[in-house]
């Protein structure tokens, strides 16, 4: 006759372990810390806090978009992302920019949704790109990358 495994009671936050006779019991601890979403560190219209990036985003948004993606992904070059942003028409570049914004929000747990991302890029693309750049820079400086 085969011995039936016995279930032991464990505290919340632990995965129940099955006791197997003659085997060492292993308890796996799983605890997920979920931080509440936060707002952007800088407002959408605080873009003049970084006039250099704001001007670059106004005249060459593809460069700021590419550099943002480069910083976010810790990659070596921004050329591919810059080209993707550059070759799309203005309608599509707002969607591409919104996708980059969503990546930033996801990585740094920032409140918002796809609609607000798209509207930020559609209505004020230089401000959105500058806000994103400033957020990435602040998070990298805080060691949260």
C-alpha positions in Angstrom: 0.0 0.0 0.0 1.3 3.4 -1.0 1.5 6.2 1.6 -0.7 9.2 0.8 1.0 12.6 0.8 0.0 14.8 3.7 -0.7 18.4 3.2 0.7 20.8 5.9 -0.8 24.1 6.8 1.3 27.1 6.0 1.1 30.8 6.6 -0.3 33.2 4.0 2.3 34.0 1.4 3.6 30.5 1.3 2.9 27.8 -1.3 1.7 24.6 0.4 4.2 21.9 0.5 3.4 18.2 0.1 5.0 16.0 2.7 6.5 12.9 1.1 7.8 10.3 3.5 11.5 9.8 3.3 12.0 13.1 1.3 13.0 16.5 2.5 10.1 18.9 2.5 10.6 22.2 0.6 8.5 25.3 1.2 8.6 27.8 -1.6 8.0 31.4 -0.5 6.2 33.6 -3.0 5.5 37.2 -2.2 4.7 39.7 -4.9 5.0 43.3 -3.8 2.7 45.5 -5.9 3.4 49.2 -5.7 0.4 51.4 -6.4 0.6 53.3 -9.7 2.1 56.7 -9.5 1.7 59.9 -11.6 4.3 61.2 -14.0 7.1 63.0 -12.1 6.8 65.9 -14.5 3.7 67.3 -16.0 2.9 67.2 -19.8 3.4 70.9 -20.1 6.5 71.1 -17.9 8.5 70.6 -21.2 10.2 74.0 -20.8 12.0 72.6 -17.8 14.3 71.0 -20.4 14.3 73.5 -23.3 17.0 71.6 -25.2 15.0 68.4 -25.4 11.8 70.3 -26.1 13.4 72.2 -29.0 14.9 68.9 -30.4 11.5 67.2 -30.0 9.8 70.1 -31.9 12.1 69.9 -34.9 13.5 66.4 -34.8 11.1 64.3 -32.8 12.5 61.0 -34.2 15.8 61.6 -32.5 14.2 62.2 -29.1 12.0 59.1 -29.6 15.0 57.0 -30.5 17.1 58.2 -27.6 14.1 57.6 -25.2 13.9 54.0 -26.5 17.6 53.6 -26.2 17.7 54.8 -22.6 14.6 52.7 -21.7 15.9 49.5 -23.2 19.6 50.1 -22.4 20.5 49.5 -26.0 23.6 50.9 -27.9 21.9 52.8 -30.7 18.8 54.7 -31.4 18.9 54.5 -35.2 16.3 51.8 -35.8 13.7 53.4 -33.5 14.5 56.8 -34.9 14.0 55.5 -38.5 10.7 53.8 -37.6 9.4 57.0 -36.1 10.7 59.1 -38.9 9.3 57.1 -41.9 5.7 56.9 -40.5 3.2 59.6 -41.5 2.1 62.0 -38.7 -1.0 59.9 -37.9 1.1 56.8 -37.4 3.9 58.5 -35.6 1.4 59.4 -32.9 0.6 55.7 -32.5 4.3 54.8 -32.5 4.9 57.4 -29.9 2.0 56.2 -27.8 3.5 52.7 -27.9 6.8 54.1 -26.5 4.9 56.0 -23.9 3.0 52.9 -22.8 6.4 51.1 -22.4 7.6 53.8 -20.1 4.4 53.7 -18.1 4.6 50.0 -17.8 8.2 49.9 -16.7 7.9 52.7 -14.1 4.3 51.8 -13.0 2.8 55.2 -14.0 -0.9 55.7 -14.2 -2.6 56.2 -17.6 -3.9 54.2 -20.6 -3.5 53.8 -24.3 -6.0 56.6 -25.1 -4.2 59.2 -22.9 -0.9 58.1 -24.5 -2.2 58.6 -28.0 -3.8 61.9 -27.2 -0.6 63.2 -25.6 1.3 62.4 -28.8 -1.4 63.5 -31.1 -2.1 66.9 -29.4 1.4 67.9 -28.2 4.0 65.5 -29.4 7.1 67.6 -28.4 5.7 68.0 -24.8 5.0 64.2 -24.6 8.5 63.2 -25.8 10.1 65.7 -23.5 8.1 64.5 -20.5 9.0 60.9 -21.3 12.7 61.8 -21.6 12.6 63.6 -18.3 10.9 60.7 -16.6 13.4 58.2 -17.9 16.3 60.4 -16.8 14.8 60.8 -13.3 14.2 57.1 -12.9 17.7 56.3 -14.1 19.1 58.8 -11.7 17.1 57.3 -8.9 18.4 53.8 -9.8 15.0 52.4 -10.8 16.0 51.3 -14.3 
